[in-house]
């Protein structure tokens, strides 16, 4: 167990500690159980990846030691706490939550009861964030070492550094800078004192240069004479630049005493320019690495939590849609009742569409990528795009000929293109031109793409455009420039998640008044597109069979059982993979297995491998709301995405049962019984 990634478990009452430790152990996560607050603080001091604590443990304990440890964390550290609570994180329902949040800082509230996979997901997410903090520590240490080397170089070059806050008028100077103006290292030195020290003949020129730099944003570069307190005259060279970070506007620069080097001005100038560039590069590399780290941690956290919520919501919708589907077949043929059920089903399906957007953002929606001719796909959407944009916007298609196919999911890509075109329409309320381009070109430097060949599908408008701040946040989930109620803020997040999941990326270029270009970079397929159109054929219904349904969620299991029984099948249900194996080992006749994938103790894929050891030819259908099975599963199974309706289940299961029946008949024909 790596001590820096272990989980500290502080649940002093009941069996919470042993249960949590067992769940973590099954997930390959080490843990240490802390019996009291002193043991927890000792564990924090030794090192850990996160802490799992029950609310009652903190509510009845003195948090002074923990609070002190949190306050003394280094700048790179934001230690995560997973707080198990029975009252949620809402401050009205749980007033203690606000106090604990203010003390702990990085705290994730997990309301009990919860699914074991939810706990594991939250813990794994927290560990990923902690690993990023460790990476930041390494990077910050490297930057600090560089800054120390730079500081030594500055001292060797007799350069002083200074910073002037334009809002407050506060001047901050280094020891060497104060020495350049004839002050002792410990003397105070204000901006007013600096002005007084400038030679009267150079003071107006110096003030004019400062004003010009502030108003124009140009670099501040000047040489002037200063009078030291002892009356001696010296030459000072000043170099500075306006720096803006959203919170303040500052003039940052260096000063040097060039009295003795006036005759060698050209050489000194080159040296100071090099040092100035190093100062700026190191500084920019640091206000950039920290910002990138915070953004990556935030997006990772939101993505993981969003994916988990969407998966659970998918399960709920599975029960709703399945029961509505069955109810529609059982009630009398009444237009009023059918209208109510249609409305309920449409609402549930809209919820399912929203979960697909959430899963797309989290890069966990189920995709069916295949080689696709993008030119044909875009041309086929032309009429739909025209109807979506309206008569005020003209469409210009610039699609290159003889393009290789791309590896995409056609349905999801069409939704993404439609989303981009609707965004463009909203940016051109008074009309304009929408251009869709398709070509093959090398990706620009800086895009996060693996080496290879890519197609560029660009959607360009000549609308209002976005400023730099809006563009920076454009793909953040739930960020929207539309008025309240007219946008979820998931559109571009979904498009970006889809592109990344397909092995590409989304690149957005925009300027105020110059419109926006959204570029989808998609990998080229090495396999040709399958030509020819196959007509849909009705699947032959399978004969009545015995189906083993495995799902740890009783609500979902009940819905699936009802669907299958309504289709005429005999159903045996199991609440876990272990129980399902016991049924198979007992010799019970089973024609097929329908199993959920995400189950505690034994996943659906693991159950399938063990079931095949007992009955090699048994058909198995895996139901899941996630996109892909984990790496290394070692089995390829037909899957049915959640939520599904009865006809989807019937079609998938009939194909499996019919295929198994045909295989048995073919084997019997090869080896007939005498």
C-alpha positions as CSV (number, residue, x, y, z in Angstrom):
1,X,0.0,0.0,0.0
2,X,1.4,3.4,-1.0
3,X,1.1,5.6,2.1
4,X,0.6,8.7,-0.1
5,X,-2.5,7.2,-1.7
6,X,-4.1,5.3,1.2
7,X,-7.5,6.1,2.6
8,X,-7.8,7.1,6.2
9,X,-11.1,5.7,7.6
10,X,-12.5,7.4,10.8
11,X,-15.9,5.9,11.6
12,X,-15.6,5.1,15.4
13,X,-19.1,3.6,15.8
14,X,-20.7,0.5,14.2
15,X,-19.3,-1.5,11.4
16,X,-18.8,1.4,9.0
17,X,-15.0,1.2,9.3
18,X,-14.7,-2.5,8.5
19,X,-17.3,-2.3,5.7
20,X,-15.6,0.7,4.1
21,X,-12.1,-0.9,4.4
22,X,-13.4,-4.1,2.8
23,X,-15.0,-2.3,-0.1
24,X,-11.8,-0.3,-0.7
25,X,-9.7,-3.5,-0.6
26,X,-11.9,-5.1,-3.2
27,X,-11.3,-2.0,-5.4
28,X,-7.5,-2.3,-4.9
29,X,-7.3,0.8,-2.6
30,X,-5.3,0.6,0.6
31,X,-6.8,2.0,3.8
32,X,-5.9,2.6,7.5
33,X,-8.6,2.6,10.1
34,X,-8.3,5.4,12.7
35,X,-9.8,4.7,16.1
36,X,-9.9,8.3,17.3
37,X,-9.1,11.9,16.3
38,X,-5.5,11.7,17.4
39,X,-4.9,8.6,15.2
40,X,-6.5,10.5,12.3
41,X,-4.3,13.5,12.7
42,X,-1.2,11.2,13.0
43,X,-2.3,9.6,9.7
44,X,-2.7,13.0,8.0
45,X,0.8,13.9,9.2
46,X,2.3,10.6,7.8
47,X,0.6,11.0,4.4
48,X,-2.6,9.9,2.8
49,X,-4.7,10.3,-0.4
50,X,-8.0,11.1,1.3
51,X,-10.0,10.6,4.5
52,X,-13.4,8.9,4.8
53,X,-15.2,10.2,7.9
54,X,-18.8,9.9,9.3
55,X,-20.5,13.1,10.2
56,X,-21.1,12.0,13.7
57,X,-17.4,11.3,14.2
58,X,-16.6,15.0,13.5
59,X,-19.8,16.3,15.2
60,X,-18.7,14.8,18.5
61,X,-15.0,15.6,18.2
62,X,-12.8,18.6,18.7
63,X,-11.7,19.7,15.2
64,X,-8.9,22.0,16.4
65,X,-6.1,19.6,15.5
66,X,-7.6,18.8,12.1
67,X,-8.3,22.4,11.3
68,X,-4.7,23.3,12.3
69,X,-3.4,20.6,10.0
70,X,-5.6,21.8,7.1
71,X,-4.5,25.4,7.6
72,X,-0.8,24.4,7.5
73,X,-1.1,22.5,4.2
74,X,1.4,23.6,1.5
75,X,0.0,25.7,-1.4
76,X,-0.2,22.6,-3.7
77,X,-2.2,20.6,-1.3
78,X,-6.0,20.6,-1.0
79,X,-6.6,17.4,1.0
80,X,-10.0,15.7,0.2
81,X,-12.4,14.5,2.8
82,X,-15.4,12.2,2.0
83,X,-18.0,12.9,4.6
84,X,-20.7,10.2,5.1
85,X,-23.9,11.9,6.2
86,X,-27.5,11.0,6.7
87,X,-28.8,14.5,6.1
88,X,-27.0,15.6,2.9
89,X,-25.0,18.8,2.4
90,X,-28.0,21.3,2.4
91,X,-27.4,23.8,5.1
92,X,-31.1,24.1,6.0
93,X,-31.5,20.4,6.5
94,X,-28.0,19.9,7.9
95,X,-26.6,23.1,9.6
96,X,-23.5,21.1,10.6
97,X,-22.6,20.8,6.9
98,X,-21.8,24.5,6.5
99,X,-19.5,24.4,9.6
100,X,-17.7,21.3,8.4
101,X,-17.3,22.7,4.9
102,X,-15.7,25.8,6.2
103,X,-13.3,23.8,8.4
104,X,-12.4,21.0,6.0
105,X,-12.4,22.9,2.7
106,X,-12.2,20.2,0.1
107,X,-15.1,18.0,1.3
108,X,-17.5,15.7,-0.6
109,X,-20.8,14.9,1.1
110,X,-22.0,11.4,0.5
111,X,-25.5,10.9,1.8
112,X,-26.3,7.5,3.3
113,X,-27.6,5.0,2.3
114,X,-25.5,4.9,-0.8
115,X,-24.5,2.3,-3.4
116,X,-21.0,0.7,-2.8
117,X,-20.0,1.6,-6.4
118,X,-20.9,5.2,-5.6
119,X,-18.4,5.2,-2.7
120,X,-15.7,3.6,-4.8
121,X,-16.3,6.1,-7.6
122,X,-16.1,9.1,-5.2
123,X,-12.9,7.6,-3.6
124,X,-11.2,6.9,-7.0
125,X,-12.1,10.5,-8.1
126,X,-10.6,12.0,-5.0
127,X,-7.4,9.9,-5.4
128,X,-7.1,11.2,-9.0
129,X,-7.4,14.7,-7.7
130,X,-4.8,14.0,-5.0
131,X,-2.4,12.6,-7.6
132,X,-2.7,15.8,-9.6
133,X,-1.8,17.7,-6.5
134,X,1.3,15.5,-6.1
135,X,2.2,16.3,-9.8
136,X,1.7,20.0,-9.0
137,X,4.0,19.7,-6.1
138,X,6.8,18.4,-8.3
139,X,6.2,21.1,-10.9
140,X,6.1,23.9,-8.3
141,X,9.3,22.6,-6.8
142,X,11.0,22.7,-10.2
143,X,9.7,26.2,-10.8
144,X,10.9,27.4,-7.4
145,X,14.4,25.9,-8.1
146,X,14.4,27.8,-11.4
147,X,13.3,31.0,-9.6
148,X,16.1,30.6,-7.1
149,X,18.6,30.2,-9.9
150,X,17.1,33.3,-11.6
151,X,17.3,35.2,-8.3
152,X,21.0,34.4,-8.1
153,X,21.5,35.6,-11.7
154,X,19.7,38.8,-10.9
155,X,22.0,39.4,-7.9
156,X,25.0,38.6,-10.0
157,X,23.8,41.2,-12.5
158,X,23.1,43.8,-9.9
159,X,19.5,44.0,-10.8
160,X,16.7,44.9,-8.5
161,X,13.1,43.8,-8.9
162,X,10.0,45.9,-8.2
163,X,6.2,45.8,-8.5
164,X,3.8,48.8,-8.6
165,X,0.1,48.2,-8.0
166,X,-1.8,50.7,-10.2
167,X,-5.0,50.5,-8.1
168,X,-3.5,50.9,-4.6
169,X,-0.4,52.9,-5.5
170,X,1.7,50.5,-3.4
171,X,5.3,50.0,-4.5
172,X,7.1,46.7,-3.6
173,X,10.9,46.5,-4.1
174,X,13.7,44.1,-3.6
175,X,16.7,44.8,-1.4
176,X,18.9,45.4,-4.5
177,X,16.3,47.7,-6.0
178,X,16.4,49.9,-2.9
179,X,20.2,49.9,-3.0
180,X,20.0,51.2,-6.6
181,X,18.3,54.3,-5.2
182,X,20.8,54.7,-2.4
183,X,18.7,53.1,0.3
184,X,19.7,50.5,2.8
185,X,18.1,47.0,2.4
186,X,15.8,47.5,5.4
187,X,14.7,51.1,4.5
188,X,11.1,51.7,3.5
189,X,10.7,53.0,0.0
190,X,7.4,54.3,-1.3
191,X,6.5,55.4,-4.9
192,X,6.4,59.0,-3.7
193,X,10.0,58.7,-2.4
194,X,11.0,57.2,-5.7
195,X,9.6,60.2,-7.6
196,X,11.4,62.6,-5.2
197,X,14.7,60.8,-5.9
198,X,14.5,61.3,-9.7
199,X,16.6,64.2,-10.9
200,X,14.3,67.3,-11.5
201,X,15.5,67.5,-15.1
202,X,14.3,63.8,-15.8
203,X,11.2,63.7,-13.6
204,X,8.7,65.0,-16.2
205,X,10.0,62.5,-18.8
206,X,9.8,59.7,-16.3
207,X,6.2,60.5,-15.4
208,X,5.2,60.8,-19.1
209,X,6.7,57.3,-19.8
210,X,4.8,55.8,-16.9
211,X,1.5,57.3,-18.1
212,X,2.1,56.1,-21.6
213,X,2.8,52.6,-20.5
214,X,-0.4,52.5,-18.3
215,X,-2.7,53.9,-21.0
216,X,-1.2,52.0,-24.0
217,X,-0.1,48.8,-22.4
218,X,3.4,49.3,-23.9
219,X,6.5,48.2,-22.1
220,X,8.0,50.8,-19.7
221,X,11.7,51.4,-20.6
222,X,13.6,54.4,-19.5
223,X,17.0,55.6,-18.2
224,X,17.1,58.5,-15.8
225,X,19.3,60.1,-13.1
226,X,18.6,59.7,-9.5
227,X,19.9,61.7,-6.5
228,X,20.9,59.5,-3.6
229,X,20.3,60.6,0.0
230,X,24.0,61.5,0.3
231,X,23.7,63.8,-2.7
232,X,25.6,61.7,-5.2
233,X,24.2,61.3,-8.7
234,X,23.6,58.0,-10.3
235,X,22.1,56.6,-13.5
236,X,19.3,54.1,-13.3
237,X,17.8,52.0,-16.0
238,X,14.2,50.8,-15.5
239,X,12.4,48.1,-17.5
240,X,8.8,47.0,-16.8
241,X,5.6,45.6,-18.3
242,X,1.9,45.9,-17.5
243,X,0.6,42.6,-16.1
244,X,-3.2,41.9,-15.8
245,X,-4.6,38.8,-14.1
246,X,-8.3,39.7,-13.8
247,X,-7.9,40.8,-10.2
248,X,-5.4,43.6,-10.4
249,X,-3.3,45.6,-12.9
250,X,0.4,46.0,-12.0
251,X,3.6,47.3,-13.4
252,X,6.4,44.7,-12.9
253,X,10.0,45.3,-13.7
254,X,13.7,45.4,-12.9
255,X,16.0,48.3,-12.0
256,X,19.8,48.5,-12.5
257,X,22.4,51.1,-11.5
258,X,24.2,51.8,-14.8
259,X,26.5,54.6,-13.6
260,X,29.7,52.6,-14.0
261,X,28.6,50.8,-17.1
262,X,27.3,53.8,-19.1
263,X,30.1,53.5,-21.6
264,X,29.2,49.8,-22.1
265,X,25.5,50.4,-22.5
266,X,24.9,48.1,-25.5
267,X,26.4,45.0,-23.8
268,X,24.5,45.7,-20.6
269,X,21.2,46.2,-22.5
270,X,21.5,42.7,-24.1
271,X,22.2,41.1,-20.8
272,X,19.3,42.8,-19.0
273,X,16.9,41.9,-21.9
274,X,17.8,38.2,-21.4
275,X,17.2,38.4,-17.7
276,X,13.9,40.3,-18.2
277,X,12.7,37.6,-20.6
278,X,13.6,34.9,-18.1
279,X,11.7,36.7,-15.3
280,X,8.6,37.0,-17.5
281,X,8.8,33.5,-18.8
282,X,9.2,31.9,-15.4
283,X,6.4,34.1,-13.9
284,X,4.1,33.3,-16.8
285,X,4.9,29.6,-16.6
286,X,4.0,29.6,-12.9
287,X,-0.1,32.5,-12.8
288,X,-0.3,29.3,-16.4
289,X,0.6,26.0,-14.6
290,X,-1.4,26.8,-11.5
291,X,-4.4,27.9,-13.6
292,X,-4.2,24.7,-15.8
293,X,-3.9,22.5,-12.7
294,X,-7.0,24.1,-11.0
295,X,-9.0,23.8,-14.3
296,X,-8.0,20.2,-14.8
297,X,-8.9,19.3,-11.3
298,X,-12.2,21.0,-11.5
299,X,-13.1,19.4,-14.8
300,X,-12.0,16.0,-13.7
301,X,-14.1,16.3,-10.5
302,X,-17.2,17.5,-12.3
303,X,-16.8,14.9,-15.0
304,X,-16.6,12.0,-12.6
305,X,-19.5,13.2,-10.4
306,X,-21.6,13.9,-13.5
307,X,-21.0,10.5,-14.9
308,X,-22.0,8.8,-11.7
309,X,-25.1,10.9,-11.3
310,X,-26.1,10.2,-15.0
311,X,-25.6,6.4,-14.5
312,X,-27.8,6.4,-11.4
313,X,-30.4,8.5,-13.2
314,X,-30.3,6.1,-16.2
315,X,-31.3,3.3,-13.8
316,X,-34.2,5.3,-12.5
317,X,-35.4,6.1,-16.0
318,X,-35.0,2.4,-16.9
319,X,-37.7,1.6,-14.3
320,X,-39.9,4.5,-15.4
321,X,-39.8,3.8,-19.1
322,X,-40.1,0.0,-18.7
323,X,-43.2,0.3,-16.5
324,X,-44.8,2.9,-18.7
325,X,-44.2,0.7,-21.7
326,X,-45.9,-2.2,-20.0
327,X,-48.7,-0.1,-18.7
328,X,-49.5,1.2,-22.2
329,X,-50.2,-2.4,-23.3
330,X,-52.4,-3.3,-20.4
331,X,-54.8,-0.3,-20.0
332,X,-58.0,0.1,-22.0
333,X,-57.8,1.8,-25.4
334,X,-58.6,5.2,-24.2
335,X,-57.3,8.3,-26.0
336,X,-57.2,10.3,-22.7
337,X,-55.2,7.6,-20.9
338,X,-52.9,7.1,-23.8
339,X,-52.2,10.8,-24.0
340,X,-51.2,10.8,-20.3
341,X,-48.9,7.9,-20.8
342,X,-47.5,9.4,-24.0
343,X,-46.7,12.5,-22.0
344,X,-45.0,10.6,-19.2
345,X,-43.0,8.5,-21.7
346,X,-41.9,11.6,-23.6
347,X,-40.8,13.2,-20.4
348,X,-38.8,10.1,-19.4
349,X,-37.2,10.0,-22.9
350,X,-36.2,13.7,-22.6
351,X,-34.6,12.8,-19.3
352,X,-32.8,9.9,-21.1
353,X,-31.5,12.4,-23.7
354,X,-30.3,14.7,-20.9
355,X,-28.4,11.8,-19.3
356,X,-26.7,11.1,-22.7
357,X,-25.5,14.7,-22.7
358,X,-24.2,14.3,-19.2
359,X,-22.5,11.0,-20.1
360,X,-21.1,12.6,-23.3
361,X,-19.5,15.3,-21.1
362,X,-18.1,12.7,-18.8
363,X,-17.0,10.7,-21.8
364,X,-18.9,7.7,-20.7
365,X,-21.9,7.4,-23.1
366,X,-22.3,4.3,-25.2
367,X,-20.9,4.9,-28.7
368,X,-21.0,2.8,-31.9
369,X,-18.1,4.2,-33.9
370,X,-17.6,3.0,-37.4
371,X,-16.1,4.2,-40.7
372,X,-18.4,7.0,-42.0
373,X,-18.3,9.2,-45.1
374,X,-18.6,12.7,-43.5
375,X,-19.4,14.4,-46.8
376,X,-22.5,12.2,-47.3
377,X,-23.4,12.7,-43.6
378,X,-23.3,16.5,-43.8
379,X,-25.1,16.6,-47.2
380,X,-27.8,14.3,-45.7
381,X,-28.3,16.9,-42.9
382,X,-28.6,19.9,-45.2
383,X,-32.4,20.0,-45.2
384,X,-32.6,19.5,-41.4
385,X,-30.0,22.3,-40.8
386,X,-32.0,24.6,-43.1
387,X,-35.2,24.1,-41.1
388,X,-33.3,24.6,-37.9
389,X,-31.6,27.9,-38.9
390,X,-34.6,29.6,-40.6
391,X,-34.9,31.8,-43.6
392,X,-32.6,34.6,-42.3
393,X,-29.4,32.5,-42.4
394,X,-27.8,31.2,-45.6
395,X,-25.8,28.0,-45.7
396,X,-22.5,27.5,-47.5
397,X,-21.2,23.9,-47.7
398,X,-17.5,23.6,-48.6
399,X,-16.9,19.8,-48.6
400,X,-13.8,18.5,-50.1
401,X,-14.0,15.6,-52.5
402,X,-12.4,12.1,-52.1
403,X,-12.1,12.3,-48.3
404,X,-11.3,9.2,-46.4
405,X,-13.9,8.0,-43.9
406,X,-13.7,9.0,-40.3
407,X,-14.3,6.8,-37.2
408,X,-17.4,8.3,-35.6
409,X,-20.8,7.4,-34.2
410,X,-23.2,8.8,-36.9
411,X,-26.1,9.5,-34.6
412,X,-24.1,11.2,-31.9
413,X,-22.1,13.2,-34.5
414,X,-25.3,14.4,-36.2
415,X,-26.5,15.6,-32.8
416,X,-23.2,17.4,-32.3
417,X,-23.3,19.1,-35.7
418,X,-26.9,20.2,-35.1
419,X,-25.9,21.6,-31.7
420,X,-23.1,23.6,-33.2
421,X,-25.4,25.0,-36.0
422,X,-28.1,26.0,-33.5
423,X,-25.4,27.8,-31.4
424,X,-24.4,29.6,-34.6
425,X,-28.0,30.6,-35.3
426,X,-28.4,32.1,-31.8
427,X,-25.2,34.1,-32.4
428,X,-26.8,35.6,-35.6
429,X,-30.3,36.8,-34.4
430,X,-30.5,39.3,-37.3
431,X,-29.4,36.7,-39.9
432,X,-26.1,35.9,-41.5
433,X,-24.1,33.1,-43.1
434,X,-23.3,29.7,-41.8
435,X,-20.3,27.9,-43.4
436,X,-19.6,24.1,-43.0
437,X,-16.2,23.0,-44.1
438,X,-14.8,19.5,-44.5
439,X,-11.2,18.8,-45.4
440,X,-8.1,16.8,-44.4
441,X,-5.2,18.7,-43.0
442,X,-2.5,18.4,-40.3
443,X,-3.8,19.6,-36.9
444,X,-2.3,22.9,-35.6
445,X,0.4,22.7,-33.0
446,X,-1.0,22.7,-29.5
447,X,-4.1,20.5,-29.9
448,X,-4.2,17.5,-27.6
449,X,-4.2,14.8,-30.3
450,X,-2.2,11.6,-30.8
451,X,-0.1,11.4,-34.0
452,X,-2.1,10.4,-37.0
453,X,-4.4,11.5,-39.8
454,X,-7.5,13.7,-39.1
455,X,-10.4,15.2,-40.8
456,X,-11.5,18.7,-39.9
457,X,-15.2,19.4,-39.8
458,X,-15.7,23.2,-39.1
459,X,-18.9,25.1,-38.4
460,X,-18.3,28.9,-38.9
461,X,-20.7,31.8,-38.4
462,X,-20.3,35.6,-38.8
463,X,-22.2,36.4,-35.7
464,X,-21.4,38.3,-32.5
465,X,-18.4,36.2,-31.5
466,X,-17.0,35.6,-28.0
467,X,-14.6,37.6,-25.9
468,X,-11.5,35.8,-24.4
469,X,-13.1,35.2,-21.0
470,X,-16.3,33.6,-22.5
471,X,-14.2,31.5,-25.0
472,X,-12.1,30.2,-22.1
473,X,-15.2,28.9,-20.3
474,X,-17.1,27.9,-23.5
475,X,-16.9,24.1,-22.9
476,X,-17.3,24.2,-19.2
477,X,-20.4,22.2,-18.1
478,X,-23.5,24.3,-17.2
479,X,-21.9,27.5,-18.4
480,X,-24.2,29.3,-20.9
481,X,-24.4,32.9,-22.3
482,X,-28.1,32.3,-23.0
483,X,-30.8,33.8,-20.7
484,X,-32.1,31.7,-17.8
485,X,-34.3,28.8,-19.0
486,X,-33.0,28.8,-22.6
487,X,-29.9,26.7,-22.3
488,X,-28.5,23.9,-20.2
489,X,-24.9,24.8,-20.7
490,X,-24.2,21.2,-21.7
491,X,-24.2,21.6,-25.5
492,X,-20.5,22.4,-26.2
493,X,-19.5,20.2,-23.2
494,X,-21.3,17.3,-24.9
495,X,-19.7,18.0,-28.3
496,X,-16.3,18.2,-26.7
497,X,-16.8,15.0,-24.7
498,X,-18.0,13.2,-27.9
499,X,-15.0,14.4,-29.9
500,X,-12.5,13.3,-27.2
501,X,-14.2,9.9,-26.8
502,X,-13.9,9.3,-30.5
503,X,-10.1,10.1,-30.3
504,X,-10.3,13.6,-31.6
505,X,-11.0,17.1,-30.1
506,X,-13.0,20.2,-30.3
507,X,-11.2,23.5,-31.1
508,X,-13.1,26.8,-30.9
509,X,-11.8,30.1,-32.4
510,X,-13.7,33.3,-31.8
511,X,-13.4,37.1,-31.6
512,X,-15.9,39.8,-30.7
513,X,-17.6,41.0,-33.9
514,X,-15.8,38.4,-36.1
515,X,-17.9,35.3,-35.5
516,X,-17.0,31.9,-34.2
517,X,-15.5,28.8,-35.8
518,X,-16.0,25.4,-34.0
519,X,-13.7,22.7,-35.4
520,X,-14.2,19.0,-34.8
521,X,-11.0,17.1,-35.5
522,X,-11.9,13.4,-36.0
523,X,-9.5,10.5,-36.7
524,X,-9.3,9.0,-40.2
525,X,-10.4,5.4,-40.5
526,X,-8.2,2.8,-42.1
527,X,-11.2,0.7,-43.0
528,X,-13.4,1.7,-46.0
529,X,-17.1,2.6,-45.6
530,X,-19.4,-0.3,-46.2
531,X,-21.3,0.6,-49.4
532,X,-24.9,-0.5,-50.1
533,X,-28.0,-0.2,-48.0
534,X,-29.4,-3.1,-46.1
535,X,-33.2,-3.1,-45.5
536,X,-34.4,-3.4,-41.9
537,X,-35.7,-6.9,-41.3
538,X,-38.1,-7.8,-38.6
539,X,-36.5,-10.0,-36.0
540,X,-38.2,-13.3,-35.5
541,X,-39.6,-13.6,-32.0
542,X,-37.9,-16.2,-29.9
543,X,-39.9,-19.1,-28.4
544,X,-40.8,-19.1,-24.8
545,X,-37.5,-19.6,-22.8
546,X,-36.2,-19.5,-19.3
547,X,-34.2,-16.3,-18.7
548,X,-32.0,-15.7,-15.7
549,X,-32.1,-11.9,-14.8
550,X,-29.3,-10.6,-12.6
551,X,-29.4,-7.0,-11.1
552,X,-28.6,-5.7,-7.7
553,X,-31.2,-2.9,-8.0
554,X,-34.6,-4.4,-7.1
555,X,-36.5,-1.7,-9.0
556,X,-34.7,-2.4,-12.2
557,X,-34.8,-6.1,-11.8
558,X,-38.6,-6.0,-11.2
559,X,-39.1,-3.9,-14.4
560,X,-37.0,-6.3,-16.5
561,X,-38.7,-9.4,-15.1
562,X,-42.1,-7.9,-15.9
563,X,-41.1,-7.1,-19.5
564,X,-39.8,-10.6,-20.1
565,X,-42.8,-12.3,-18.5
566,X,-45.0,-10.2,-20.6
567,X,-43.1,-11.5,-23.7
568,X,-44.0,-15.1,-22.6
569,X,-40.7,-16.1,-21.0
570,X,-40.2,-17.8,-17.7
571,X,-37.9,-15.6,-15.5
572,X,-35.6,-16.5,-12.6
573,X,-34.1,-13.5,-10.8
574,X,-30.9,-13.1,-8.8
575,X,-29.7,-10.1,-6.9
576,X,-26.0,-10.7,-7.3
577,X,-23.5,-12.5,-9.4
578,X,-22.8,-14.9,-6.6
579,X,-26.5,-15.9,-6.4
580,X,-26.7,-16.3,-10.1
581,X,-23.7,-18.7,-10.1
582,X,-25.3,-20.7,-7.4
583,X,-28.4,-21.1,-9.6
584,X,-26.4,-22.3,-12.5
585,X,-24.3,-24.6,-10.4
586,X,-27.5,-26.2,-9.0
587,X,-28.4,-27.4,-12.4
588,X,-31.4,-25.2,-13.0
589,X,-32.3,-25.0,-16.7
590,X,-31.5,-21.6,-18.1
591,X,-31.7,-20.6,-21.8
592,X,-30.1,-17.1,-21.5
593,X,-28.8,-14.6,-19.0
594,X,-29.6,-10.9,-18.8
595,X,-27.3,-9.2,-16.4
596,X,-26.4,-5.7,-15.2
597,X,-22.7,-4.8,-15.4
598,X,-22.1,-2.4,-12.5
599,X,-22.8,-4.6,-9.5
600,X,-20.8,-4.9,-6.2
601,X,-18.8,-7.9,-5.5
602,X,-18.9,-9.3,-9.0
603,X,-19.6,-7.3,-12.2
604,X,-21.7,-8.5,-15.0
605,X,-18.6,-9.2,-17.1
606,X,-17.0,-11.2,-14.4
607,X,-20.3,-13.2,-14.0
608,X,-20.3,-13.9,-17.7
609,X,-16.8,-15.4,-17.7
610,X,-17.7,-17.6,-14.8
611,X,-21.0,-18.6,-16.3
612,X,-19.3,-19.6,-19.6
613,X,-17.0,-21.9,-17.6
614,X,-20.1,-23.7,-16.4
615,X,-22.1,-23.5,-19.6
616,X,-19.9,-22.4,-22.6
617,X,-22.7,-21.8,-25.1
618,X,-25.2,-19.9,-23.0
619,X,-26.3,-16.6,-24.5
620,X,-25.6,-13.6,-22.3
621,X,-26.9,-10.0,-22.7
622,X,-25.1,-7.2,-20.7
623,X,-27.2,-4.2,-19.8
624,X,-25.3,-1.0,-18.9
625,X,-25.5,2.8,-18.9
626,X,-21.8,3.2,-19.4
627,X,-19.9,3.4,-22.7
628,X,-17.1,0.9,-22.4
629,X,-16.2,-2.1,-20.3
630,X,-13.1,-1.6,-18.1
631,X,-9.7,-2.6,-19.8
632,X,-8.7,-6.2,-19.3
633,X,-12.2,-7.6,-19.0
634,X,-11.3,-10.3,-21.6
635,X,-14.8,-11.0,-22.8
636,X,-16.9,-9.5,-25.6
637,X,-20.6,-9.5,-24.9
638,X,-23.7,-8.0,-26.7
639,X,-24.9,-5.0,-24.8
640,X,-28.1,-3.2,-24.3
641,X,-27.9,0.4,-23.3
642,X,-30.0,1.8,-20.4
643,X,-32.7,3.0,-20.4
644,X,-34.4,0.6,-22.8
645,X,-38.0,-0.3,-23.7
646,X,-39.6,-3.7,-24.0
647,X,-39.2,-3.8,-27.8
648,X,-35.4,-3.1,-27.4
649,X,-35.0,-5.9,-24.9
650,X,-37.2,-8.3,-27.0
651,X,-35.2,-7.6,-30.2
652,X,-31.8,-8.1,-28.5
653,X,-32.8,-11.2,-26.7
654,X,-34.5,-12.8,-29.7
655,X,-31.4,-12.3,-31.8
656,X,-29.3,-14.1,-29.1
657,X,-31.8,-17.0,-28.6
658,X,-32.3,-17.5,-32.3
659,X,-28.6,-17.4,-33.0
660,X,-28.0,-20.0,-30.2
661,X,-30.8,-22.2,-31.6
662,X,-29.3,-22.0,-35.1
663,X,-25.9,-23.0,-33.8
664,X,-27.4,-26.0,-32.0
665,X,-29.2,-27.1,-35.1
666,X,-26.0,-26.7,-37.2
667,X,-24.0,-28.8,-34.7
668,X,-26.7,-31.5,-34.7
669,X,-26.6,-31.6,-38.5
670,X,-22.9,-32.2,-38.5
671,X,-23.1,-35.0,-35.9
672,X,-26.5,-36.7,-36.3
673,X,-27.7,-39.2,-33.8
674,X,-28.0,-42.8,-35.1
